[in-house]
Amino acid sequence: MPTIKPLKALRPTKETAEQIAALPYDVFNREEAKQEIVGKPLSFLRVDRPETTLEDSVDLYSSEVYEKGKENLEFLKTNGYLVTEESPCLYLYELTMGNHIQTGIVANCLVDEVVNGTIKQHEQTLKVKENDRVQHINTLEAHTGPIYLTYLNKQKITDLVNKLKNKEKLYSFKSDDNVKHNVWRISDPQVIKELVSLFKEVENFYIADGHHRCSAAVTVAKNRRNLAGTNTEADNFLTVIFPDNELQVLDYNRVVKDLNGLNKDDFLEELSKKFEIIKSDNPVKPSKKYEFGLYLDKQWYNLKFKGDVPTDIVDNLEVSILYNNILNPVLGIGNLRTDKRIDFVSGLKGLNELEKKVDSGEMEVAFSVYPTSLNELMEIANQGKLMPPKSTLFEPKLRSGLFIHEFN
C-alpha cells in the first residue's frame, strides 16, 4: 500500500503564486522556453530551465546551467517570493479547464515504493533526460517539479477532499492558458493523519506523467543513501495524486515530414492493405478504437483498421497499431523518441493544427488518433510492460513552482 507524507514545502507567498507558477520544463524546447519567460521575472521556468537566462552558446547540460538554476532559486528565496512552511503540511490542488475539474493531493511519496512496484511505471526513460534531472536535483538539493500520480478512486478520500475544499484557499488564480488553479493547505495533524490512513486502503499509485523526474529522484536517493550510509530526505519525492475518475486523457496526434519516397497514390495503396480508406468532407476525430484520421494533400480520410486485432495489450493500443502498420513499415519511422521526421501534436490544439502543419508544407501527412484510456495505462503498468513514447496526454498540466521539496 502506498505511503503519503506531509512536507515542509518551499512555496510562493499568496501575492507571488500566480507570477511564479510555470508550465512543466519539458513542454518547451529551448527557444520556446526562452520566449516563455520574457516579461516574467519571477517565472519558475527560470529555475527549471535555467539556460533560458544564459547565452544560447552555453551547452544545455553544462554545470553552468545547473548552477544558474540554483542561483535563480536562491533569488526567489532571498527576496521573500518563496517561503518555507513552519510545519509539515499536505495540500489540495484543484485545476479547472473549461468544464473539467480535477483535484489532487500534494504530498511526498517514497522512492522505495517506485523500486518495489507499489508506484507503477508505464514508460521507458531516456538516460540523457534522466541525467539532466539528476544534475538539476543534486545541484539545487530539491525536487522542483511534482510527479503526476493517479490511483483507483476511493470514495472516502473524495468525500474528505470535498469537505476540506470548503475552507479558505491558499492560492486562487487563472493562468495564461485559461486554467483555474486553486490550492488549500492542510495543516491540522488529525486531518493529515486521516488522509495518510485512507491512502493505506489504496493498492497502487500509477505515474501519469513525470517518468524522467521520478527515475531521477530514485537515482538521487540511492546515491545519497550510499554516501550517507543511512536514509536521507531525498528518499521522499514530490507528487500530486489524483483519483482516476477525475482525469482526462487526450489524443496525441502524429505528423510526418514526408511519404518516405512514395507518391500520394502509392502511399494510399499501401495503406489499403491494412485499412479501409474512406474520404471525408470534414476533419476526422476518431470516436472509437481501430479508427484513425488521415490528412493528406488537403483531404481528410477515415481509416478503419481491418488487420488482425493484436492480443497483446501494448500492441493493441491505437498508437501501436499506427506505428506497426503505417509509421514504421510504410513511412520508415524508426525510434519515435529520436526520429526527426515525426512530431507529436496535442489534441488540445484541435485538428486545425494538423491541417496547418500539413498545408504549410512543414509536414506532409497527419494522423489523428483515438486516445489511450486510463484503464489501458493501468493494465499495462500492472503487467510490468511499457507503452510507446507519446502514448498519453494529460490536460490540464500541473504548474511547477507552487510546491518545492528541499532536502535541507
N, C-alpha and C positions, 0 to 999 in steps of 0.2 A: 504494500500500500504506500502511495507517495506521501512525502512529508512536505508541509509548507512551514516556513519560519518567518516571523516578523523581522524587519530590518530597520536600522537607524539610517534611513535614506538621506543622501545628499540630494536636495531638491530646490526648485526655484521658489522665490517668495511669491505671494499671491499676485504682486504687481508685475513680476517679470516672467511668469509662466508662459504667457502667450508669445512673448518675444524670443524666449529660449527654445521652446518646443520645435523640433525639426523632424522631417521625414527620415526614415532609416537611411544609413550611409550607403547601402547597396542598391538603392533605387536610382542612383545617379551615376553617370560616367564622370570623368574628371572635369570636363568643360561644363557640364550641366551643374555639377556641384558648385563650381566657382561662380556661375551665374546666380545660383540659388541664394548665395549669401550676400549679394550686392544689396546695400541699404539695410542689412540686418546685422548690426554689430554684435548682438547677443546670441545669434543663432547657434544652436548646439552642433550644427554641421561643422562649425569651425573646430570643434573638439573631435568629432567622429571622422571628419575628413580634413585634417589639418593642412594637407597640401594645398587646399583652397586659399590659404593665407601665405603661401610661399610662391616663389617664381616657378614658372612652368618647367624650367630646366631641371628642377630638383627631382630626383628619382622618387617614384611613388612609395617605394619600400625602404628608403634610406632612414638611418637613425634620426636625421634632422627632422623628418616628418613626424615621428612619434614624440620627439622632444617638444616639437611645436604644439602638438595636441595637449601635452601636459601643461605647457605654458598657457595655452588658451583656457584650459580648465581652471588653473590657478587664478587667472584673471577674473573669471566669474565668481570664484570663491572669495578672493581677497576684497573685491569691490561689493560684496554682500548680495550679489544677484542670486547666489546659491547658498542655502543654509542647511545645516545638519539637524535632524530630529534629535530631541533630547532623550527620547526613549524609543525602543523598537516598536514599529507600527506595521500594520497591513494597510492596504488602500483598495478602494474600488475605483475602477477606471471604466467609464462609460463612453462609448463612441456612437454617434448618431450620424448616419449618412442617408439623406432622404427619409424614407420611412423605415429604414433598417436601424435597429438599436441592439447593441451588444454590450454586456458588462462583464468585465474580468476582475480578478483579484490579483493585486500586485503583491508578490511575496518572493522570498528566497526559496530555492529548492536545492537539493543536494546532488553534487556531481556523481556521487557513488550510485545514485538511482538511475543515471544515464548509463553508467557502466554495467549495472546488473539488469538493465532492461525494464525497470519499473517506469522510467520515462522512455518512451519508444521513439525511434527514428525511422524515417522512410526515404531519406535522400543521401546520396553519396556526396562527400565534400571534396573540394579541390585543395590540395596541400598548400598552394601559394596563397589562397584566400584565407585558409585557416591560420597559416603562419602570420599573415598580416594582422589578424585579430589577436593572436598570441602576443605579438610585439606591442600592440596597442594596449592590451590589458596589463601587461607587465610594466610598461613604461608609466602608465597613468595609475597603476595599482588600484584599478577599479573596473567594474563592469558598467559600461556606459549605455549599452543598448539591451533592452529586455528580450528574452526568448519568448516567443508566442506559443503557448501551450493550449491544448484542449483536452476535454475529458467527457465521458458519457454523463449527461446531466443527472444531477441528484436534486430532487425537488426540495429537500430540506435546506440545501445550500441556497437555492434560488429564493426560497421564502425569506431566509435570513438576509440575503443581499438586498432584496426589495424593501425589507424593513429598515435596513441601515441607510438606504438612499433617501429616507425622509429627513435625515439630519442635514446640517449645514454643509455646503460644499466647500472644499479646499480650493479648487480651481473650477472655472467655467468660462470657456472661450470657444470661438469658432475660428478654425484655421483657414488659410488661403484657399484650400480646395473645398471649402464649404462643409467640412466635417465639424460637428459639435463635440467638444471634449469636456466631460465633467469628471471630477475626482473628489472622492471623500476619504478622509483619513480615519482609520480605525485604531484608536489608542487605548481603549478600555481593555485591560488584561483579561477580563472574563469573556468578552466577545471574541478576542483573539484566540483564547483557549477553546472556545466553542467551535470556531471555524477550523482550527487545526484538527480538532477531534472529528468534525464532519468529513473532512477530506480523507480521514483514515478509512472511510467507507468507499472511497473511490479506488478502483482496481489499478488503473494506469493513467498516466498522462501521455499525450502524444504531441510531438513537436509539429506545429502547423507551419511555422516559419522561424528561421534563425539557426539552421543547422551548423553553419560555419562558426557563429558566435558560441554555440553550445559546445562544439568539438574543441574550440579554442579554450573555453572555460575548463573543460576536463583536462586538457593538456597542462594548462597553467597550474591547476590544483595539484595534479600529480607531481609536477616538478617542484613546487613549493613545499609539498609534504615531504618529498625525498630530502630536500635541503634542510628542512627544519627538524626532521625526524619525528614529526607529530602532525596532527591535523592543523589547518590554518583557516583563516577567514575566507580564503579563496576556495574552500570546499563548498561554499554556498554561492549560487549564481542567481542573477536577477531574472524574474519571469513575470508574465501576465497570463493568467489562466482563465480560459473561457469555457462555458458549457457548450457542447457540440451543437445543441439545438438553436443556439443564437448566432452561429457563424454562417457566413455565406461564401461559397467558393465560386469564383467567376471563371469564365472561359479564358484560356491563354492561347491566343491565336498565333499562327505562323506565317511569315512572309519569306520568300526566297528570291535571290537576285536574278537567277536565270533558269532556263529549262534544261541545263546540262547538255547543250548542243542539239537538242530536239527542236523541231518547229512545232507550232501550236497543234496541228493535226496529228502529228506523230505522238505528241505528248498525250493528247486525249485518247488516242488509240491504245496507248499503253495502259492508261487508267481504266479503260473499258474492260480490261481482262479481269479486274477485281471489283469494279464499281459500276453500278448503274448510273449513267450520267443524264441529268435532266436539266435543260435550260430553264432559267428563272428570270422573270421580269423584275424581281425585287431582290434586294440583298438577302442572303441565306444565313439565318441564325439557326443552327441545328436544335431541334426540340427533343431529340431522344438519342439513345446510343446507336452507334453504327451509321450515323449520318454526318456529313460534313458539307461545308460550303466551300466553293472554289470560285475565285475571282481571277479572270484572265482576259486580257485584251478587251476591257470594258464590258465584260459579260459575266454574270453570275451563273453558277451551276449548282444543282443539288447532287451530291454524291452519296449513293447508298451502297454500303459495303455488301458484296454478295459472295465473298470468300468464306472459308470455314471459320466459324467463330472460335477464337482461341479459348482453350480451357484454363490456361494459366492466368491468374488474376492480374499480373502485371502486363502480360501480352494483350489482355482483354481491354485495357484502358484505351480510350479514343486516341490519346497522343501516341500510344504504342502502335496501334493499327495504322495510323497515318505514317509513322516513321517506317514501319516494317514493310509497308506496301507501296508507298509513294516516295517519301523523302529520301530514304536510303537507296532502294533498288532502281528507282526511275530518275530521281534528281541528283543522286550521288552525294547526298549529305552524309558526312561521317560523324564525328563527335559533335553532339549537339551543344556541348559547352564551349567548344573552341572553333568550330567551323564558321568562317567569316561570311559565308554565303547565306546564312539563315539568321533571322531576327525574330523576336517574340513581341507580340502586341497585346497589351491588357484589354480584356473585354470591356473594361470601364470606359475605354476610349471609343467604343462603338465600331460598327462595321464601316463607317465612313472613313475611319483611319486606315483600314486595309485598302479601300479604294484609292485614297490619297497617295499611299506609298507606291501602289502599282501604277496609277495614272501619271505620276510624276516621273516615272522611269527609274526611281530609286530601287524598286523591286519589280520583278516580272510576274510573279504569281503569289496569291494569298490563299490561305486556308482558314476557315472559321471552324472551331472545334467545340463539341459538346463538353461541358466542364466535368472534370473528375469529381466524384462525390466524396463526401467526408467518410462515408462508410467504406468506400474503396481504400481510401488512405489508411484508415484504422486497420482494416483487414490485412493489407499489405504489411503494415508495421507489425501486426500480431504474428504474421508468418515469418518475420525476420527478413523480408525482401525489401528491395529498393525500387523506387519509382524513377522513370526517366527525368532528366532535368526539365524544369519549367512545366511540371505536370499540374500544379495547383497555383491558384492566385487568390489570396485572401484580401478582401477590402471591407472596411477601411483599414488603412495602415496605422499601426501604433506610432506614437511620437516618441522620439528619443529626447533625453534631457529633462523629462519630468521626474524621473527617478534614477538615481545613480547609486550603485553599491560600491562603497570604498572598502579597502581591506584594512586600513589602519583604525 
